[in-house]
């Protein structure tokens, strides 16, 4: 091996080490960000202790009146199984609505459902969330639930 070949080999090895070092640094930063985001999400879920939805009328779903479901800071409701709260009812859309806690208030957002979402009888339009207070009735198609938060 000539001196030039050994210098090129050494330069390639250093470059390869620098590249792996850079990738490791990027991986570390991403890992830390994901951990921080996970902690933040866990903290948000903890913001809603005791908040729940109580079924008043489950429509044709298997949810009997009086059933209670705890709310997290963001709760997706619909007919699809990937929702947090599932109502298997023909009048409930696959991804019907989202109930979320924002700035100390509960917001209900319709996700473009076919049969609509209503808070105390007022239609919630897609893209325009409405505030729901403890005791308010939320209607999703034929399903009716009551929002209950601690302190009422």
C-alpha positions as MATLAB code, in Angstrom:
seq = 'XXXXXXXXXXXXXXXXXXXXXXXXXXXXXXXXXXXXXXXXXXXXXXXXXXXXXXXXXXXXXXXXXXXXXXXXXXXXXXXXXXXXXXXXXXXXXXXXXXXXXXXXXXXXXXXXXXXXXXXXXXXXXXXXXXXXXXXXXXXXXXXXXXXXXXXX';
ca = [
       0.000    0.000    0.000;
       1.473    3.327   -1.037;
       1.490    6.351    1.258;
      -1.250    8.007   -0.802;
      -3.455    4.907   -0.624;
      -3.027    4.702    3.151;
      -3.842    8.424    3.492;
      -6.983    7.952    1.375;
      -7.981    4.930    3.471;
      -7.447    6.944    6.666;
      -9.451    9.910    5.254;
     -12.316    7.589    4.281;
     -12.312    5.997    7.734;
     -12.400    9.435    9.432;
     -15.199   10.566    7.113;
     -17.150    7.393    7.865;
     -16.720    7.912   11.614;
     -17.867   11.523   11.304;
     -20.914   10.417    9.321;
     -21.852    7.800   11.933;
     -21.275   10.337   14.696;
     -23.583   12.806   12.951;
     -26.291   10.150   12.509;
     -25.975    9.161   16.163;
     -26.334   12.826   17.224;
     -29.450   13.251   15.049;
     -30.902   10.031   16.473;
     -30.262   11.254   20.021;
     -31.987   14.584   19.361;
     -35.001   12.857   17.800;
     -35.185   10.374   20.687;
     -35.138   13.214   23.254;
     -37.842   15.121   21.377;
     -40.059   12.033   21.213;
     -39.606   11.412   24.929;
     -40.487   15.036   25.696;
     -43.574   14.830   23.457;
     -44.622   11.611   25.200;
     -44.295   13.261   28.597;
     -46.314   16.251   27.391;
     -49.062   13.957   26.055;
     -49.149   12.084   29.353;
     -49.435   15.379   31.214;
     -52.349   16.427   28.985;
     -54.189   13.183   29.663;
     -53.713   13.826   33.363;
     -55.371   17.238   32.941;
     -58.807   15.619   32.697;
     -59.241   13.513   35.850;
     -62.850   12.594   36.512;
     -64.279   14.064   33.310;
     -66.606   11.621   31.581;
     -69.417   11.143   29.119;
     -72.554    9.396   30.367;
     -74.781    7.697   27.799;
     -78.363    8.975   27.822;
     -79.439    7.187   24.636;
     -77.081    4.751   22.925;
     -79.186    4.536   19.758;
     -78.820    1.058   18.284;
     -75.340    0.597   19.772;
     -74.636   -1.801   22.618;
     -74.018    1.115   25.007;
     -76.864    1.132   27.559;
     -78.079    4.351   29.177;
     -76.042    5.165   32.268;
     -72.763    3.827   30.843;
     -69.928    6.198   31.705;
     -66.708    6.702   29.751;
     -63.701    8.653   31.018;
     -62.346   11.447   28.890;
     -58.712   12.144   28.134;
     -57.551   15.547   26.944;
     -58.426   14.469   23.386;
     -61.153   11.861   22.859;
     -62.169   10.745   19.367;
     -65.724    9.445   19.014;
     -67.167    7.447   16.130;
     -68.150    4.088   14.705;
     -64.628    2.991   13.638;
     -62.725    0.843   16.090;
     -59.717    3.208   16.125;
     -61.718    5.840   18.032;
     -61.318    6.281   21.783;
     -65.078    5.935   22.269;
     -66.878    3.654   19.810;
     -70.615    3.676   19.122;
     -71.625    1.006   16.615;
     -74.730    2.796   15.385;
     -75.719    3.471   11.770;
     -76.279    7.184   12.517;
     -72.750    7.675   13.892;
     -70.014    8.286   11.307;
     -66.754    6.375   11.273;
     -64.873    9.410   12.627;
     -67.733   11.483   13.953;
     -66.409   14.032   16.468;
     -63.615   14.941   18.866;
     -64.047   16.172   22.428;
     -60.945   17.908   23.752;
     -59.803   19.939   26.704;
     -58.244   23.231   25.658;
     -57.494   26.245   27.836;
     -59.581   24.830   30.692;
     -62.710   24.343   28.563;
     -64.181   21.314   26.807;
     -64.576   21.721   23.055;
     -66.646   19.528   20.734;
     -65.627   19.419   17.083;
     -67.582   17.707   14.322;
     -65.340   15.873   11.859;
     -67.660   16.205    8.859;
     -70.155   13.607   10.071;
     -73.188   12.685    7.985;
     -75.843   13.098   10.694;
     -74.265   15.978   12.570;
     -73.053   16.754   16.049;
     -75.080   18.908   18.436;
     -74.281   20.521   21.784;
     -77.441   21.370   23.769;
     -79.418   21.230   20.522;
     -77.125   23.583   18.574;
     -75.412   22.105   15.518;
     -71.610   22.023   15.603;
     -70.246   22.741   12.139;
     -67.028   21.102   10.905;
     -64.032   23.326   11.554;
     -65.935   25.421   14.116;
     -65.722   23.704   17.518;
     -68.253   24.558   20.219;
     -67.738   24.785   23.961;
     -69.534   22.202   26.087;
     -70.033   22.695   29.815;
     -70.596   20.130   32.519;
     -74.169   18.862   32.249;
     -74.531   19.679   28.543;
     -76.010   17.039   26.262;
     -73.964   16.152   23.178;
     -75.754   14.386   20.343;
     -73.945   12.351   17.692;
     -76.486   11.083   15.180;
     -79.057    9.234   17.326;
     -76.650    8.819   20.252;
     -76.957   11.256   23.157;
     -74.372   11.646   25.946;
     -73.995   14.063   28.847;
     -70.659   15.720   29.649;
     -69.889   15.539   33.370;
     -66.815   17.196   34.820;
     -65.642   17.332   38.436;
     -67.139   20.041   40.540;
     -70.741   19.784   39.329;
];
